[in-house]
Amino acid sequence: MGDWNTLHFFDDKTFYAKVVPDLLAKGELLKKHFESKLGNSILWGNNNSHERIDAILKFCHSLDKDFKVHQDLHALISREKKPGEQYLEALHAIQKDEKEFKKQNSHVIDDLTEILPLLLFSECASFNPHLILGRNIFRNRVNAKPKSVAKEIITRVTDQEYGSAFPYNSGIVNWITNENLQLLWMDKDSLFSSDADSEEYFQEFLKFIVIAIENNLGIVSGSNMKESILNSIENPALVLDLDLEALGLSCVINYK
């Protein structure tokens, strides 16, 4: 069936002002959600939570200022070829180092991958309504001129940053801030639908972006998230009540 990817409204200002500082400090918000009933459902048991939370907080301190890239992993995979080292030899060494890094940090990466969506959709993102990205729907229908600002930005809808430690097919994939959405909109003439059959979806994507900008929001994409659990979050901080039918949106849906 493939991966199921979705795009959501995201309050990046609250994320960087409230969630990130918590993950770089004592992790009180993290603890609240990690040890909650929904946290238990997502993590398949949240036993030994003190040690696991401490490991997440330590891991987060090595993320970059945008909170997307693990700096140690980035250094490993972007190192230059050593003098006298053959290209394939260097490539295999880098791939081995990357694999070893993810193996050594597998438990904390798994925990953060699972709990981050609950944190975001409770505190600064809206699970509903969301735009269907599917496995390749977005890639196949929305395009932009090569080397344009728009191309650089929309790539973040489906692609992770170089140096991300998270698995692509689970949890949060990437996000685009409101500031970058405004830059995208300034370069909207570089955007185009892939073909005539893609035009309806393309127009819905544009409407989705306009709604985000009008509400001073960014967007965040996710893959194979635990939809029924995230949809059952009580009193999420960000709620957008949109009349999808009146807006003429069919690819923007509410999970029920």
ZIWO-V45322 format. One record per pair of residues at least 6 apart in sequence whose C-alpha atoms are under 8 Angstrom apart, sorted by the first residue. I is the first residue (numbers start at 1). J is the second residue. If there is no record, write none. Layout:
I,J  I,J
//
This chain:
2,135  3,134  3,135  3,169  3,223  3,224  4,133  4,134  4,135  4,223  4,224  5,132  5,133  5,134  5,135  5,221  5,222  5,223  5,224  6,130  6,131  6,132  6,133  6,134  6,221  6,222  6,223  7,130  7,131  7,132  7,133  7,157  7,219  7,220  7,221  7,222  8,125  8,126  8,127  8,128  8,129  8,130  8,131  8,219  8,220  8,221  9,125  9,126  9,127  9,130  9,212  9,217  9,218  9,219  9,220  10,124  10,125  10,126  10,175  10,177  10,217  10,218  10,219  10,220  11,124  11,125  11,177  11,178  11,216  11,217  11,218  11,219  11,238  12,124  12,177  12,178  12,217  12,218  14,123  14,124  15,120  15,123  15,124  19,29  19,119  19,120  19,123  20,67  22,28  22,29  22,30  23,30  23,56  23,57  23,60  24,57  24,60  24,61  25,57  26,57  27,53  27,57  29,119  30,53  30,119  31,53  33,39  33,115  33,118  33,119  34,40  34,46  34,49  34,53  34,115  35,46  35,49  38,229  38,233  39,46  39,115  39,118  40,46  41,229  42,114  42,115  42,226  42,229  43,111  43,114  43,115  52,108  52,111  55,108  56,108  56,109  56,111  56,112  59,108  60,67  62,70  62,71  62,72  63,69  63,70  63,71  64,70  64,71  68,161  68,164  68,174  69,161  69,162  69,163  69,164  69,165  70,163  70,164  70,165  71,163  73,98  73,101  73,163  73,164  73,165  74,162  74,163  74,164  76,94  76,97  76,98  77,94  77,95  77,97  77,98  77,163  79,94  81,87  81,90  82,90  102,109  102,165  109,165  109,166  113,166  113,167  113,170  113,171  113,172  114,170  114,171  116,171  116,172  117,171  117,172  117,225  117,230  118,230  121,127  121,230  121,233  121,236  121,237  121,238  122,233  122,234  122,235  122,236  122,237  122,238  123,236  123,237  123,238  124,236  124,237  124,238  125,220  125,237  125,238  126,236  126,238  126,239  126,240  127,230  127,231  128,231  128,239  128,240  128,253  128,254  128,255  129,240  129,242  129,252  129,253  129,254  129,255  130,252  130,253  130,254  131,205  131,208  131,251  131,252  131,253  132,251  132,252  132,253  139,158  140,194  140,198  141,193  141,194  141,195  141,198  141,199  141,201  141,202  142,191  142,192  142,193  142,194  142,198  142,202  143,151  143,191  143,192  143,193  143,194  144,150  144,151  144,190  144,191  144,192  145,151  145,190  145,191  148,187  148,190  149,183  149,184  149,187  150,183  150,184  150,185  150,187  150,188  150,190  150,191  151,190  151,191  153,176  153,180  153,181  153,184  154,184  156,174  156,175  156,176  157,173  157,174  157,175  157,176  157,220  157,221  158,173  158,174  158,221  159,173  159,174  160,168  160,173  160,174  161,174  166,173  168,223  169,223  169,224  170,222  170,223  170,224  170,225  171,222  171,223  171,224  171,225  172,220  172,221  172,222  172,223  173,220  173,221  173,222  173,223  174,220  174,221  174,222  175,218  175,219  175,220  175,221  176,218  176,219  176,220  177,217  177,218  177,219  178,212  178,213  178,216  178,217  178,218  178,219  179,218  180,218  181,209  181,213  181,218  182,213  192,202  193,199  193,202  201,251  204,249  204,251  204,252  208,252  212,218  212,219  227,255  231,255  231,256  244,250  244,252  244,253
//
